[in-house]
Amino acid sequence: MPDIHKILVGENETKINIFRVAAKLFAEKGYNGVSMREISEKSKVSKPTIYYYFGSKEGVFKDLVKVGLQYGSAQAKQIASINIPVKERLVKIIQNRFFISFEHPDFSKFFLMVFMTSENLPFLNEFQKQANIHRQLLVDLIQEGVDSSEFGAGANPQLAAEIIAAVLGHFIGKQLREKKKILTDELAEEIIELLFKGLNE
């Protein structure tokens, strides 16, 4: 799989460096605990250069969220379009998310912080629609499984999507606290298998 840093921000190494450092700082300290000066010092990129690329600290934060959501959505859509059973597509989506999270822990910490923060960040509201679209992809995929009788007729796609999202968050958070790798392909299979059995009972 290609390097997420290059996919997210192209071939510009300076922006890649700023993104990597900013993601780590925001994840550790929250939005309000980070300054442009700190991003500049840690990334060894001048403040004028950071302002040139992003305009402001808010610009850095928003770009991190935007490209992360775009990348995640693109990967999920690609997997969802594969002509294999819905159950297998769900497994592959989770495996993909596990891979990204394990390979790029700073970005994973950042996104967990974004969606679990108690900070009042009104500018994040503009990303809610995109996040909902991403969640809807899971809902539609599970509904496809219901319509094709792969899943039970009484399954609740909305609830199942929420459960998958919650389980993903739990295990990604756990991985960030562990030294050994727990985000395995086998774990992704076990999660969907357990849910799959529940959908058919």
Summary of the structure (lengths in Angstrom):
residues: 201
radius of gyration: 18.2
end to end distance: 36.4
largest distance: 59.5
contacts: 582
relative contact order: 0.11
helix: 77%
strand: 0%
